[in-house]
């Protein structure tokens, strides 16, 4: 986080073309997505979301992702 903050300050202070800073701006913008996947996208959260999802959506997700429900517990199986 500190590196992108430093680059943002540098980009503000230095007059350079905007495309020089596209990479750091993209990383800085996507940081919240990274944090979401690291801390929130866990098996327990997925199970809670699946439990609240409507039946057709749940079935579609289970069918496309390879997650099966066995005795109320979701298990991951590798599909060919």
PEMO-V326935 format. One record per backbone hydrogen bond with DSSP energy under -0.5 kcal/mol. NH is the residue of the N-H (numbers start at 1). CO is the residue of the C=O. If there is no record, write none. Layout:
<<NH CO> <NH CO>>
//
This chain:
<<5 1> <6 2> <7 3> <8 4> <9 5> <10 6> <11 7> <12 8> <13 9> <14 10> <16 14> <20 17> <21 18> <22 19> <25 21> <26 22> <27 23> <28 24> <29 25> <30 26> <31 27> <34 30> <35 31> <36 32> <37 33> <38 34> <39 35> <40 36> <41 36> <42 40> <46 42> <47 43> <48 44> <49 45> <50 46> <51 47> <52 48> <53 49> <58 54> <59 55> <60 56> <61 57> <62 58> <63 59> <64 60> <65 61> <66 62> <67 62> <68 66> <68 75> <70 68> <70 73> <73 70> <75 68> <77 66>>
//
